[in-house]
Amino acid sequence: MKKVGVIGCGLMGSGIAQMSALNGYTTVVVEVNEEILKKGLASIQDWLEKGKKRGKVTDEQIEAVRKNLSSSTQVNAVKDCDIVIEAVTENTELKKKVFKQLSDLVRDDAILATNTSSISVTELATVVKNPERMVGMHFFNPVPIMKLVEIIRGLATTDAVMAASREFALSLGKEPITCPDTPAFVVNKLLIPYLLDAVRMVQDGIATPEDVDKAMVHGCGYPMGPITLLDYVGLDTTLHAADVMYAEFREPKYASPVLLRRMVQAGRWGRKSGRGFYSYEKR
Ligand SMILES: NC(=O)c1ccc[n+]([C@@H]2O[C@H](COP(=O)([O-])OP(=O)(O)OC[C@H]3O[C@@H](n4cnc5c(N)ncnc54)[C@H](O)[C@@H]3O)[C@@H](O)[C@H]2O)c1
């Protein structure tokens, strides 16, 4: 693989494009308009500059990103890519539209990857000419730091495409694991019930948010407690993931506690809205 396309330059797409360019791939990132693109590229720049100040990013890496990364508001820009990773908003119809376009545009043997957290790879592959080259590549936030990539095999995905995607993740310095096309894959299947249980504890008055966090940090050596993590991930994102899993599996462990739903309804989404279980206003 030499040339990489990334669709979407939001939180995840910008990180994926950065890591691809930094590791020597000619990379082109596509956004819907110049304004959003500029914001995404600025976040990459910002990340690199802060990393350099902290001694974590070298001048060579900054130069590699400058040299290898280009951007466009036209999806045509990815037409000669060997792999295209889609990281647009989590919406099935939008993603299908993007993959239909890509399928008509790129070479028949180019790999089409989705960074979706909850949509079936097999379902997205239904709009693609040859679904055997469609795969899930689920990166974690923040992409430059988190090492894991879940490589998801759709029903039609070939062994060759799985192997090539794994190799690509390794070449970005990541630790890939493979997983079938099942809702929430591996991490969220473990993580979401854990987060929901933490909310249930608070809801039922068993422990305060602070004590739930302390319990897991000091009792289990976790770097961060579940309530703090929830505020990071976003209560809305967690609720969405839980609802998708509950709809699929109908198991009580995926059913959202009422408190989580009420907090989302009240706009207490965590850090991004200034308030979740903890307050981040003017901090
Ligand atoms: N945020 C996370 O922690 C996280 C982690 C793993 C996976 N994901 C998944 O990654 C994907 C992107 O999430 P995000 O958090 O980066 O969202 P985001 O909202 O930060 O970015 C999505 C970007 O896609 C752009 N976009 C929409 N339609 C487009 C199109 N047709 N062409 C090009 N760009 C388009 C939007 O303008 C936006 O900038 C989602 O599928 C999400 O589920 C997110």
Ligand as a Chemical Component Dictionary entry (heavy atoms), coordinates in Angstrom:
data_LIG
# 
_chem_comp.id                   LIG 
_chem_comp.type                 NON-POLYMER 
_chem_comp.pdbx_formal_charge   0 
_chem_comp.three_letter_code    LIG 
# 
loop_
_chem_comp_atom.comp_id 
_chem_comp_atom.atom_id 
_chem_comp_atom.alt_atom_id 
_chem_comp_atom.type_symbol 
_chem_comp_atom.charge 
_chem_comp_atom.model_Cartn_x 
_chem_comp_atom.model_Cartn_y 
_chem_comp_atom.model_Cartn_z 
_chem_comp_atom.pdbx_ordinal 
LIG N1  N1  N 0  -15.171 9.777  18.580 1  
LIG C1  C1  C 0  -14.726 8.584  18.956 2  
LIG O1  O1  O 0  -14.259 8.399  20.087 3  
LIG C2  C2  C 0  -14.731 7.451  17.970 4  
LIG C3  C3  C 0  -13.938 6.327  18.226 5  
LIG C4  C4  C 0  -13.915 5.282  17.294 6  
LIG C5  C5  C 0  -14.694 5.371  16.148 7  
LIG N2  N2  N 1  -15.474 6.474  15.932 8  
LIG C6  C6  C 0  -16.249 6.534  14.679 9  
LIG O2  O2  O 0  -15.544 7.346  13.755 10 
LIG C7  C7  C 0  -16.471 8.006  12.885 11 
LIG C8  C8  C 0  -16.228 9.494  12.934 12 
LIG O3  O3  O 0  -16.408 9.929  14.257 13 
LIG P1  P1  P 0  -15.786 11.302 14.781 14 
LIG O4  O4  O 0  -15.844 11.237 16.264 15 
LIG O5  O5  O -1 -14.503 11.588 14.080 16 
LIG O6  O6  O 0  -16.908 12.329 14.258 17 
LIG P2  P2  P 0  -16.721 13.879 13.874 18 
LIG O7  O7  O 0  -18.089 14.449 13.924 19 
LIG O8  O8  O 0  -15.650 14.497 14.707 20 
LIG O9  O9  O 0  -16.203 13.829 12.362 21 
LIG C9  C9  C 0  -16.983 13.390 11.286 22 
LIG C10 C10 C 0  -16.616 14.264 10.104 23 
LIG O10 O10 O 0  -17.158 13.693 8.911  24 
LIG C11 C11 C 0  -17.421 14.778 8.044  25 
LIG N3  N3  N 0  -18.286 14.325 6.949  26 
LIG C12 C12 C 0  -19.609 14.084 6.971  27 
LIG N4  N4  N 0  -20.023 13.691 5.743  28 
LIG C13 C13 C 0  -18.937 13.671 4.946  29 
LIG C14 C14 C 0  -18.728 13.356 3.571  30 
LIG N5  N5  N 0  -19.723 12.975 2.781  31 
LIG N6  N6  N 0  -17.470 13.476 3.073  32 
LIG C15 C15 C 0  -16.445 13.863 3.872  33 
LIG N7  N7  N 0  -16.585 14.184 5.189  34 
LIG C16 C16 C 0  -17.805 14.074 5.714  35 
LIG C17 C17 C 0  -18.057 15.815 8.941  36 
LIG O11 O11 O 0  -18.012 17.097 8.354  37 
LIG C18 C18 C 0  -17.183 15.693 10.192 38 
LIG O12 O12 O 0  -16.112 16.611 10.186 39 
LIG C19 C19 C 0  -17.855 7.571  13.355 40 
LIG O13 O13 O 0  -18.276 6.469  12.587 41 
LIG C20 C20 C 0  -17.622 7.139  14.804 42 
LIG O14 O14 O 0  -18.575 6.196  15.244 43 
LIG C21 C21 C 0  -15.493 7.522  16.799 44 
# 
loop_
_chem_comp_bond.comp_id 
_chem_comp_bond.atom_id_1 
_chem_comp_bond.atom_id_2 
_chem_comp_bond.value_order 
_chem_comp_bond.pdbx_ordinal 
LIG N1  C1  SING 1  
LIG C1  O1  DOUB 2  
LIG C1  C2  SING 3  
LIG C2  C3  SING 4  
LIG C2  C21 DOUB 5  
LIG C3  C4  DOUB 6  
LIG C4  C5  SING 7  
LIG C5  N2  DOUB 8  
LIG N2  C6  SING 9  
LIG N2  C21 SING 10 
LIG C6  O2  SING 11 
LIG C6  C20 SING 12 
LIG O2  C7  SING 13 
LIG C7  C8  SING 14 
LIG C7  C19 SING 15 
LIG C8  O3  SING 16 
LIG O3  P1  SING 17 
LIG P1  O4  DOUB 18 
LIG P1  O5  SING 19 
LIG P1  O6  SING 20 
LIG O6  P2  SING 21 
LIG P2  O7  DOUB 22 
LIG P2  O8  SING 23 
LIG P2  O9  SING 24 
LIG O9  C9  SING 25 
LIG C9  C10 SING 26 
LIG C10 O10 SING 27 
LIG C10 C18 SING 28 
LIG O10 C11 SING 29 
LIG C11 N3  SING 30 
LIG C11 C17 SING 31 
LIG N3  C12 SING 32 
LIG N3  C16 SING 33 
LIG C12 N4  DOUB 34 
LIG N4  C13 SING 35 
LIG C13 C14 SING 36 
LIG C13 C16 DOUB 37 
LIG C14 N5  SING 38 
LIG C14 N6  DOUB 39 
LIG N6  C15 SING 40 
LIG C15 N7  DOUB 41 
LIG N7  C16 SING 42 
LIG C17 O11 SING 43 
LIG C17 C18 SING 44 
LIG C18 O12 SING 45 
LIG C19 O13 SING 46 
LIG C19 C20 SING 47 
LIG C20 O14 SING 48 
# 
